[in-house]
Amino acid sequence: MYIIASLDCRFKTNRAKIENTFEHFGLRRIQSSLYAGEMDNGEREILVKNISEIIKDEDSVLIIPICQNCYAKKEYCGRKIKFKNDLFRVY
């Protein structure tokens, strides 16, 4: 399944930790506070657990799972978002 994740952090250090966690799980930045990628339910649960340990009271992270049928219906306005195929996950 595809994942869309957004974040809003008060402090830069915490933002960096959350961004690193997103990238560790294979999510790629598509806008300044928006990430997207593909993962299974088990990986998503681990991601949520890891984010829950990092997040502070003033921070906000939204993780939205999207089925492949819905993702296939995506539309672009403006520049097309490109994902680098040469990136890989580090476990």
C-alpha positions, 0 to 999 in steps of 0.5 A, a space after each residue: 500500500 502507499 503511504 502519505 505522511 505529513 509533519 508539523 514540528 515546532 523544533 528543527 531538531 525534532 523535525 530532522 529526527 522525524 524526517 530521518 525516520 520517514 526516509 529510513 522507512 523508504 518514504 520520499 519527500 514530495 513537498 517541504 512537509 509531505 512524504 510518500 512511499 510504499 510499505 506494508 501494514 507491518 512496516 507502517 505499524 513500526 513507523 507509527 511506533 517509532 514516530 510516537 517515541 520521537 514526537 513532542 506535544 507541540 508536534 503533529 504527524 499525519 500518516 494516511 494509507 492509500 490503496 493502489 487503486 486510489 493511488 493510480 487515480 492521482 492527478 498532477 497539477 504543475 510539475 510532475 513529482 518524480 521518485 528516484 528509483 536508485 534509492 533503497 531502504 536501510 534496515 
